[in-house]
């Protein structure tokens, strides 16, 4: 009950925050554009346009040769075809993007499934902090702060990260990445070990954490592309969860063993 309540509360808070910041009640405003950018990088958009163009309702038919090779270039470059057809918030552009996505899935479903499996595997292994702790790692963050929270601009620009004083590369490579991947791989074994030991309640946590991390890798990898920061946000849960449930099971077993020992030591009374 508590876990379900936490999940639904998190979703509600996300919707409220997106409404306050972006003015829209949506889980991920612009999410279809991120998916489209990933499809541009995988070549599926180019393949669909080559097969279906010309079409009067697809402006990208005239920009097929201008499609960039990476999702980031399609999403953020000033000369991107995305901006030439209207940009992120243009209703016609969003309708065209949704139409191309649907057409591509219908005609190349197997390719999408293969890409989904490969991207999920890449995202599982892509865990790290270095790409989000370097200077100017996210220039869009600075723009959003300037627009919606200008009182934080000075503090943000003078932070250790923005000054280039903070480098987490070595810590990420030698601690975060191996510990996170090892923790993820250990989760199913921890769940089986606890289940076979009769600790069914404790076994449910590592099992659910393993499933949650795989789902996170699938959603992030498929809809946006594998980036280390996406998995790093949750990867710490694997070692933390394993240590927590193993400790809880140990104390529980010791307590139960102690109770049995005390009951056995009590003098027996004749009825």
N, C-alpha and C positions, 0 to 999 in steps of 0.2 A: 504494500500500500504506500509506504513512504517513498520507495523508489519510483513508483508510478507517479506519485504526486510531484516529486522533484523534476521528472522529465516533462510533465505537462506544465509545471510552473516555469521551467526554463523556456519552453516554447512560447508561453504567453508573454514573458518578459522580452523575448526576442522580437515579437510582433509589435509590442509597445515601443521599444527602442527604435525599430525601423520606422515606425510612424512618426516619432518625434524628430528623428534625424532626416529621414528621406521623404517624409510626408506620405508614405504608402504603407498599408498593412500587408506585408508580404514577408515570407521567411527569408528570401534572398532577392531583394530588388535587383533586376538585371541579370538574374541567374541564367536565363536562356542565352544571353550574350556570352557569358563565360563558357557555357557548353559549346556554343557555336565557334568560339575562338579555339577551343581544344580540337574541334572537328576540322577547322582550317589547318591546324598544325599536323593532324594525322592524314590529311589529304582527302578526307571523305567529302568535304564541301566541294573541292575542285573536281572530284570525280562525278558528283551529282550535277554540278553545273555543266560539265562537259557532255553529260548524257541528256539533260533536260532543256538546255538553252537552245534557241532563244525563247523567252517567255515574257509577255508584257508586264506581268506582275512581279518579276524579279529584276530589280535594278542591278544586282550583282552580275547579271549575265554580261553586261557591258564592261565589267571590271574584273572579269575572270583572270586575266593575265596579270593583274595587279595584286592578287592575293599573296600575302607574305608567307614566309616559311614557318613562322612561330606564332603562337597564340598571343604572346605579349605584344608583338608588333601589330597584330590585328586589333588588339584591344586599346593600346595606348599610343601608338605612333600618330603624329599629327597628320600625316598623309595617308592614313589607313583607309581602305575602302569602307570601313564602318562609318567613318565620319562623312564620307562622300554620299552615302545613302541616307543620311539624316542623324546618325549618332545613337547613343544609348537610349535616349528618351523619346525618340521619334516614333509615333504609333505605327506609321507605315513601315519603317525599318524593322520594328519588332515583329510586326505581322509577317514580313518577308522572311525574317530569320526563323520564326516558328514554322513557316511553311516549308522552308528548305530542310530544317531538321526532321520534320515529319516525313518528307519525301525520301530523305536519305535513309532513315530507319526502315521504311517500307521496302526500299529497293536493295539495301545493303545490310540487312539485319545480321548476317553471319559476320561481316567485317566489324560491325559494332560490338558484337559479343566477344570476338577475339581481342579487339582493342580494350574492352572493359576488363578482361582477365589480365592482360599484360599491364595495364595501367594500375590495377589494384595491387599486383605483385610489386611493381616499381614503387608505389606509394608506401607499402608496408616496409620496404627497405630504406626508403628515403626519410631519415629521421636526423634532425640536426638543428643547431641554433645559429650557425655562422651566417646564414643568409639573411637573418632578421636582426642581427646585432651590429652589422657593419654600418658605417656612416652613410646616411641617405639611402638606407635599404628600401624605404617606401616613400618616395617623394609625394605620392598622393595623400599620405597621412598628413604631411605638412599642409597641403592645400585644404584638406578637410578641417584641420584644426584652425587654420586662418579664417575659414568661412563660418564654422559653427561654434568654435570656442576660442576666439581671438585672445582671450585673457590667458590662455595657456601657451601662446606662441613663444614668448620669451623663454619660459622654462624649457619648452621642447627644444628650441634651437641651442640652448646652453647646456643640454644634458651631456653626460659623458659619451653616450653613443654618437650624438650629432657632432661632437668635437673630435671624434675619432680616438678617444682615450680608452675604449672598451673593446677588447678583442677576445671572442669566445671560440675561435677556430679550433685551437688545440683541445680545449675542454670538450667541445662538441665531438671531435673526431675520436678522442681516446676515452671519453667517459659516457657522454650522453648517447651517442649512436650505438656502441656495443651493449651498454646496459639496457637500453630500450629494446633492442632486437632480441637480446637474450631473455629479457623479462617477458616479452610477447611469446616467444617459443616455449617458455617454461609454463605458461598458464594452463594449457590442457593437461600437462603432466601433474601439476599441482592439484587440479580439479579431480583427476582420476585417483591420485594418492589419497586425497581427503575422502572421496566417495568410498573407496575400498576400505578405508579405516572407520567407516560408519559416521563420518562427519558430513552428512548430506547438506546441512544448512550452509556450512562454510564452503563446501565445494561449489555451490551455486554462484558465488561471487567471481572466482577466476574464470568459470565457464562463460558467464555473461560478459566479463571484461574482454575475453578473447573474441567473442562475437562482436562486441561493440567496436573494438579496434579494427577488425576486418571490415565492418560496415563503414566506419569512418574512412578507411583507406579506399574503399570502393567508391563512395560518394564523392570524396575530394578528388581522387584520381580521375574518375570518369567525367565529372562535371566541370572540372577546372584544369586538371593536369597534376602530375605528381610533383609536389613541392615539399621540401623537408619540414617547413614550419607547420604544415597541416597535420602531420602525424606527431610532431614533437609536442603539440598542445596537449595530447592525451597519452602519449607513450609512457609518461612517468607513472600512470595508473597501474601498469603491468607489474613492475617490481614492488611498488607500494602495496598493491592488492595482495600479491603472493605472500609478502612478509606479514601483512596484517592477519590474513586468514590462517596461516600456519601458526602464528603466535597465539591467536584465539583458540585454535583447535588444541594446541599444546596445553594451555591453561585449563581448558574445559576438560580434557582427558585427565589431567592431574587432579582436578577438583573432584571428578567422578570417582577416580581411583581412591582418593582420600575418603570420600563418603562411604564407599564400599568397605574400606579398611576399618573405619570407625564403627560401622554397623556390625562388622564381623567380630569386633573386640568387645561388644556389649555382652554382658552376662545373659545367658538364656534362662528364662523363667518357665517353670512347669505350669501348665494350665490347671 
